């Protein structure tokens, strides 16, 4: 593309996502709070490490930061130019997306909330699921720009809808993770071989992404590789709970899950992966899942 792209935020996901952009853009600008990381990215992938002022003047700006507050702060301080599209891949808050759409109108720029799922392996392979909220016409203009790091791109509704879908997705992940932890602890306490049980469940109706990927690759082997931090999962479950409560729905399971994940996050070691939430239950039962 003749357009200039920028990527703001080179964390575990952003670093890998931005690596795909030079395949489609002649010029790719990258910025990170720790500037040496942007310089490293430039050396490794042929991007250009720039200041935040330069990055936000690209034609297409991607952001992938810890929270919506982080993104809003940058947009308000360094608004994009007229005609630009800001594509926010943060796992953010629906209300923030609505605010940013309105804020950017005065600059004649557009905003899409476009959170991603697929973990770091998906970011590395360019096969992420991208759930996009925002104006349909803006989405159609931006879709080609998103394609380099995506396996599935889906427009899911108005501004904030992408963030809403991502929050509910991660709440379901948390529910599955906790339920699997309790279930497998019961199996081990009753003398069942966990690997054999896992094979059975993964060819049965109880399977999920947690049983197919998280438990065999992170929990039962006790590796817990840090690809998605536990505090970020706690943030996302909180967003999902707030989403349901905002329309006055009863939330017995969501509320309980949020409390459990938040407790696990507060008691876990620093820099814990989301899968390490199982350690909270292990500390209660004195049974280790391995």
QUIHUKA-V509717 format. One record per residue. N is the residue number from 1. RES is the residue in one letter. PSI is psi in whole degrees, -180 to 180 (NA if undefined). D_FIRST is the distance of its C-alpha to the first C-alpha in whole Angstrom. Layout:
n:N res:RES psi:PSI d_first:D_FIRST
n:N res:RES psi:PSI d_first:D_FIRST
This chain:
n:1 res:X psi:147 d_first:0
n:2 res:X psi:-13 d_first:4
n:3 res:X psi:155 d_first:5
n:4 res:X psi:134 d_first:8
n:5 res:X psi:151 d_first:9
n:6 res:X psi:150 d_first:13
n:7 res:X psi:122 d_first:15
n:8 res:X psi:111 d_first:19
n:9 res:X psi:101 d_first:22
n:10 res:X psi:60 d_first:22
n:11 res:X psi:-160 d_first:25
n:12 res:X psi:-39 d_first:26
n:13 res:X psi:-51 d_first:23
n:14 res:X psi:-39 d_first:20
n:15 res:X psi:-44 d_first:20
n:16 res:X psi:-37 d_first:20
n:17 res:X psi:-45 d_first:17
n:18 res:X psi:-26 d_first:15
n:19 res:X psi:-23 d_first:15
n:20 res:X psi:-18 d_first:13
n:21 res:X psi:-35 d_first:10
n:22 res:X psi:-16 d_first:9
n:23 res:X psi:-25 d_first:9
n:24 res:X psi:-16 d_first:6
n:25 res:X psi:140 d_first:5
n:26 res:X psi:-34 d_first:6
n:27 res:X psi:125 d_first:9
n:28 res:X psi:119 d_first:11
n:29 res:X psi:141 d_first:14
n:30 res:X psi:144 d_first:17
n:31 res:X psi:144 d_first:20
n:32 res:X psi:149 d_first:23
n:33 res:X psi:-43 d_first:27
n:34 res:X psi:100 d_first:28
n:35 res:X psi:-29 d_first:26
n:36 res:X psi:-28 d_first:27
n:37 res:X psi:-37 d_first:25
n:38 res:X psi:-40 d_first:22
n:39 res:X psi:-40 d_first:23
n:40 res:X psi:-42 d_first:24
n:41 res:X psi:-42 d_first:20
n:42 res:X psi:-42 d_first:19
n:43 res:X psi:-36 d_first:21
n:44 res:X psi:-35 d_first:21
n:45 res:X psi:2 d_first:17
n:46 res:X psi:21 d_first:16
n:47 res:X psi:-176 d_first:15
n:48 res:X psi:118 d_first:16
n:49 res:X psi:126 d_first:19
n:50 res:X psi:174 d_first:20
n:51 res:X psi:165 d_first:22
n:52 res:X psi:-33 d_first:22
n:53 res:X psi:-41 d_first:22
n:54 res:X psi:-43 d_first:19
n:55 res:X psi:-40 d_first:17
n:56 res:X psi:2 d_first:18
n:57 res:X psi:12 d_first:16
n:58 res:X psi:169 d_first:13
n:59 res:X psi:-40 d_first:11
n:60 res:X psi:122 d_first:11
n:61 res:X psi:121 d_first:14
n:62 res:X psi:143 d_first:15
n:63 res:X psi:145 d_first:19
n:64 res:X psi:90 d_first:21
n:65 res:X psi:169 d_first:25
n:66 res:X psi:-40 d_first:28
n:67 res:X psi:163 d_first:29
n:68 res:X psi:-34 d_first:28
n:69 res:X psi:-39 d_first:31
n:70 res:X psi:-44 d_first:28
n:71 res:X psi:-46 d_first:25
n:72 res:X psi:-41 d_first:27
n:73 res:X psi:-44 d_first:29
n:74 res:X psi:-45 d_first:25
n:75 res:X psi:-41 d_first:24
n:76 res:X psi:-35 d_first:27
n:77 res:X psi:-36 d_first:28
n:78 res:X psi:68 d_first:24
n:79 res:X psi:148 d_first:23
n:80 res:X psi:171 d_first:19
n:81 res:X psi:166 d_first:18
n:82 res:X psi:136 d_first:18
n:83 res:X psi:-10 d_first:16
n:84 res:X psi:158 d_first:14
n:85 res:X psi:124 d_first:14
n:86 res:X psi:119 d_first:17
n:87 res:X psi:107 d_first:16
n:88 res:X psi:110 d_first:20
n:89 res:X psi:8 d_first:20
n:90 res:X psi:150 d_first:24
n:91 res:X psi:89 d_first:27
n:92 res:X psi:-169 d_first:28
n:93 res:X psi:131 d_first:30
n:94 res:X psi:-41 d_first:30
n:95 res:X psi:-32 d_first:32
n:96 res:X psi:-41 d_first:29
n:97 res:X psi:-43 d_first:26
n:98 res:X psi:-40 d_first:28
n:99 res:X psi:-42 d_first:29
n:100 res:X psi:-34 d_first:26
n:101 res:X psi:-46 d_first:25
n:102 res:X psi:-41 d_first:28
n:103 res:X psi:-41 d_first:27
n:104 res:X psi:-12 d_first:24
n:105 res:X psi:-36 d_first:25
n:106 res:X psi:-20 d_first:27
n:107 res:X psi:6 d_first:23
n:108 res:X psi:38 d_first:22
n:109 res:X psi:162 d_first:19
n:110 res:X psi:161 d_first:19
n:111 res:X psi:137 d_first:20
n:112 res:X psi:136 d_first:19
n:113 res:X psi:123 d_first:22
n:114 res:X psi:61 d_first:20
n:115 res:X psi:159 d_first:23
n:116 res:X psi:157 d_first:22
n:117 res:X psi:147 d_first:25
n:118 res:X psi:-1 d_first:25
n:119 res:X psi:-176 d_first:27
n:120 res:X psi:-29 d_first:25
n:121 res:X psi:-38 d_first:26
n:122 res:X psi:-37 d_first:23
n:123 res:X psi:-39 d_first:21
n:124 res:X psi:-40 d_first:21
n:125 res:X psi:-13 d_first:21
n:126 res:X psi:37 d_first:18
n:127 res:X psi:27 d_first:20
n:128 res:X psi:150 d_first:21
n:129 res:X psi:128 d_first:22
n:130 res:X psi:118 d_first:20
n:131 res:X psi:115 d_first:23
n:132 res:X psi:130 d_first:21
n:133 res:X psi:144 d_first:23
n:134 res:X psi:-179 d_first:22
n:135 res:X psi:136 d_first:22
n:136 res:X psi:-42 d_first:21
n:137 res:X psi:-39 d_first:19
n:138 res:X psi:-42 d_first:17
n:139 res:X psi:-45 d_first:17
n:140 res:X psi:-35 d_first:15
n:141 res:X psi:-33 d_first:12
n:142 res:X psi:-15 d_first:12
n:143 res:X psi:-43 d_first:13
n:144 res:X psi:-34 d_first:9
n:145 res:X psi:-30 d_first:8
n:146 res:X psi:-25 d_first:12
n:147 res:X psi:-34 d_first:12
n:148 res:X psi:-31 d_first:12
n:149 res:X psi:14 d_first:15
n:150 res:X psi:145 d_first:17
n:151 res:X psi:-37 d_first:19
n:152 res:X psi:129 d_first:20
n:153 res:X psi:123 d_first:19
n:154 res:X psi:125 d_first:21
n:155 res:X psi:119 d_first:22
n:156 res:X psi:-1 d_first:25
n:157 res:X psi:-161 d_first:26
n:158 res:X psi:175 d_first:27
n:159 res:X psi:131 d_first:26
n:160 res:X psi:-17 d_first:27
n:161 res:X psi:-37 d_first:28
n:162 res:X psi:-46 d_first:25
n:163 res:X psi:-38 d_first:27
n:164 res:X psi:-45 d_first:30
n:165 res:X psi:-43 d_first:29
n:166 res:X psi:-41 d_first:28
n:167 res:X psi:-44 d_first:32
n:168 res:X psi:-39 d_first:34
n:169 res:X psi:-46 d_first:32
n:170 res:X psi:-28 d_first:33
n:171 res:X psi:-42 d_first:37
n:172 res:X psi:-39 d_first:37
n:173 res:X psi:-45 d_first:36
n:174 res:X psi:-42 d_first:39
n:175 res:X psi:-48 d_first:41
n:176 res:X psi:-41 d_first:41
n:177 res:X psi:-47 d_first:41
n:178 res:X psi:-42 d_first:44
n:179 res:X psi:-40 d_first:46
n:180 res:X psi:-38 d_first:45
n:181 res:X psi:-48 d_first:47
n:182 res:X psi:-44 d_first:50
n:183 res:X psi:-44 d_first:50
n:184 res:X psi:-29 d_first:50
n:185 res:X psi:-40 d_first:52
n:186 res:X psi:-40 d_first:55
n:187 res:X psi:-47 d_first:54
n:188 res:X psi:-39 d_first:55
n:189 res:X psi:-22 d_first:58
n:190 res:X psi:15 d_first:59
n:191 res:X psi:16 d_first:59
n:192 res:X psi:139 d_first:56
n:193 res:X psi:120 d_first:54
n:194 res:X psi:-36 d_first:50
n:195 res:X psi:-42 d_first:48
n:196 res:X psi:-41 d_first:50
n:197 res:X psi:-40 d_first:50
n:198 res:X psi:-42 d_first:46
n:199 res:X psi:-41 d_first:46
n:200 res:X psi:-47 d_first:48
n:201 res:X psi:-36 d_first:46
n:202 res:X psi:-2 d_first:43
n:203 res:X psi:22 d_first:44
n:204 res:X psi:-178 d_first:46
n:205 res:X psi:-14 d_first:45
n:206 res:X psi:0 d_first:45
n:207 res:X psi:154 d_first:42
n:208 res:X psi:179 d_first:39
n:209 res:X psi:-29 d_first:36
n:210 res:X psi:-46 d_first:38
n:211 res:X psi:-31 d_first:41
n:212 res:X psi:-31 d_first:38
n:213 res:X psi:-53 d_first:36
n:214 res:X psi:-49 d_first:37
n:215 res:X psi:-48 d_first:41
n:216 res:X psi:-32 d_first:41
n:217 res:X psi:-15 d_first:38
n:218 res:X psi:-45 d_first:39
n:219 res:X psi:-60 d_first:42
n:220 res:X psi:-26 d_first:45
n:221 res:X psi:-2 d_first:44
n:222 res:X psi:28 d_first:44
n:223 res:X psi:-44 d_first:41
n:224 res:X psi:54 d_first:39
n:225 res:X psi:138 d_first:36
n:226 res:X psi:102 d_first:34
n:227 res:X psi:-26 d_first:31
n:228 res:X psi:111 d_first:31
n:229 res:X psi:144 d_first:34
n:230 res:X psi:-41 d_first:37
n:231 res:X psi:-30 d_first:37
n:232 res:X psi:-36 d_first:33
n:233 res:X psi:-41 d_first:35
n:234 res:X psi:-39 d_first:38
n:235 res:X psi:-46 d_first:35
n:236 res:X psi:-39 d_first:34
n:237 res:X psi:-33 d_first:37
n:238 res:X psi:-39 d_first:38
n:239 res:X psi:-43 d_first:35
n:240 res:X psi:-42 d_first:36
n:241 res:X psi:-44 d_first:40
n:242 res:X psi:-37 d_first:39
n:243 res:X psi:-46 d_first:37
n:244 res:X psi:-42 d_first:40
n:245 res:X psi:-25 d_first:43
n:246 res:X psi:-23 d_first:41
n:247 res:X psi:22 d_first:42
n:248 res:X psi:39 d_first:45
n:249 res:X psi:146 d_first:45
n:250 res:X psi:139 d_first:47
n:251 res:X psi:56 d_first:46
n:252 res:X psi:-47 d_first:48
n:253 res:X psi:-41 d_first:46
n:254 res:X psi:-41 d_first:43
n:255 res:X psi:-44 d_first:45
n:256 res:X psi:-45 d_first:47
n:257 res:X psi:-43 d_first:44
n:258 res:X psi:-42 d_first:43
n:259 res:X psi:-42 d_first:46
n:260 res:X psi:-46 d_first:46
n:261 res:X psi:-39 d_first:42
n:262 res:X psi:-41 d_first:43
n:263 res:X psi:-44 d_first:46
n:264 res:X psi:-40 d_first:45
n:265 res:X psi:-41 d_first:42
n:266 res:X psi:-25 d_first:45
n:267 res:X psi:-8 d_first:47
n:268 res:X psi:161 d_first:44
n:269 res:X psi:152 d_first:44
n:270 res:X psi:149 d_first:41
n:271 res:X psi:40 d_first:38
n:272 res:X psi:141 d_first:39
n:273 res:X psi:157 d_first:37
n:274 res:X psi:-33 d_first:37
n:275 res:X psi:-19 d_first:39
n:276 res:X psi:-3 d_first:42
n:277 res:X psi:-27 d_first:43
n:278 res:X psi:-24 d_first:45
n:279 res:X psi:-26 d_first:47
n:280 res:X psi:-47 d_first:48
n:281 res:X psi:-37 d_first:50
n:282 res:X psi:-35 d_first:51
n:283 res:X psi:-28 d_first:53
n:284 res:X psi:-41 d_first:55
n:285 res:X psi:-18 d_first:56
n:286 res:X psi:27 d_first:56
n:287 res:X psi:126 d_first:55
n:288 res:X psi:131 d_first:52
n:289 res:X psi:101 d_first:49
n:290 res:X psi:NA d_first:49
